[in-house]
């Protein structure tokens, strides 16, 4: 595994699967599809055109969902 922040010319394909699995897990934690789609839309609007880190994602969803999702997602 590369150190965080390392730039690879060919990133591993599993990064896309990990992102999809994370979103599906988060959707099941929210467990309310209309709220989920509102959260996802707000997330996109908040972060569009930015590079973000995992901590940004967790902080955003913790704030919007008023829950400590980082503890529930482990």
Secondary structure as a PSIPRED ss2 file (coil, helix, strand):
# PSIPRED VFORMAT (PSIPRED V4.0)

   1 X C   1.000  0.000  0.000
   2 X C   1.000  0.000  0.000
   3 X C   1.000  0.000  0.000
   4 X C   1.000  0.000  0.000
   5 X C   1.000  0.000  0.000
   6 X C   1.000  0.000  0.000
   7 X C   1.000  0.000  0.000
   8 X C   1.000  0.000  0.000
   9 X C   1.000  0.000  0.000
  10 X C   1.000  0.000  0.000
  11 X C   1.000  0.000  0.000
  12 X C   1.000  0.000  0.000
  13 X C   1.000  0.000  0.000
  14 X H   0.000  1.000  0.000
  15 X H   0.000  1.000  0.000
  16 X H   0.000  1.000  0.000
  17 X H   0.000  1.000  0.000
  18 X H   0.000  1.000  0.000
  19 X H   0.000  1.000  0.000
  20 X H   0.000  1.000  0.000
  21 X H   0.000  1.000  0.000
  22 X H   0.000  1.000  0.000
  23 X H   0.000  1.000  0.000
  24 X H   0.000  1.000  0.000
  25 X H   0.000  1.000  0.000
  26 X H   0.000  1.000  0.000
  27 X H   0.000  1.000  0.000
  28 X H   0.000  1.000  0.000
  29 X H   0.000  1.000  0.000
  30 X H   0.000  1.000  0.000
  31 X C   1.000  0.000  0.000
  32 X C   1.000  0.000  0.000
  33 X H   0.000  1.000  0.000
  34 X H   0.000  1.000  0.000
  35 X H   0.000  1.000  0.000
  36 X H   0.000  1.000  0.000
  37 X H   0.000  1.000  0.000
  38 X H   0.000  1.000  0.000
  39 X H   0.000  1.000  0.000
  40 X H   0.000  1.000  0.000
  41 X H   0.000  1.000  0.000
  42 X H   0.000  1.000  0.000
  43 X H   0.000  1.000  0.000
  44 X H   0.000  1.000  0.000
  45 X H   0.000  1.000  0.000
  46 X H   0.000  1.000  0.000
  47 X H   0.000  1.000  0.000
  48 X C   1.000  0.000  0.000
  49 X C   1.000  0.000  0.000
  50 X C   1.000  0.000  0.000
  51 X C   1.000  0.000  0.000
  52 X C   1.000  0.000  0.000
  53 X C   1.000  0.000  0.000
  54 X H   0.000  1.000  0.000
  55 X H   0.000  1.000  0.000
  56 X H   0.000  1.000  0.000
  57 X H   0.000  1.000  0.000
  58 X H   0.000  1.000  0.000
  59 X H   0.000  1.000  0.000
  60 X H   0.000  1.000  0.000
  61 X H   0.000  1.000  0.000
  62 X H   0.000  1.000  0.000
  63 X H   0.000  1.000  0.000
  64 X H   0.000  1.000  0.000
  65 X H   0.000  1.000  0.000
  66 X C   1.000  0.000  0.000
  67 X C   1.000  0.000  0.000
  68 X C   1.000  0.000  0.000
  69 X H   0.000  1.000  0.000
  70 X H   0.000  1.000  0.000
  71 X H   0.000  1.000  0.000
  72 X H   0.000  1.000  0.000
  73 X C   1.000  0.000  0.000
  74 X C   1.000  0.000  0.000
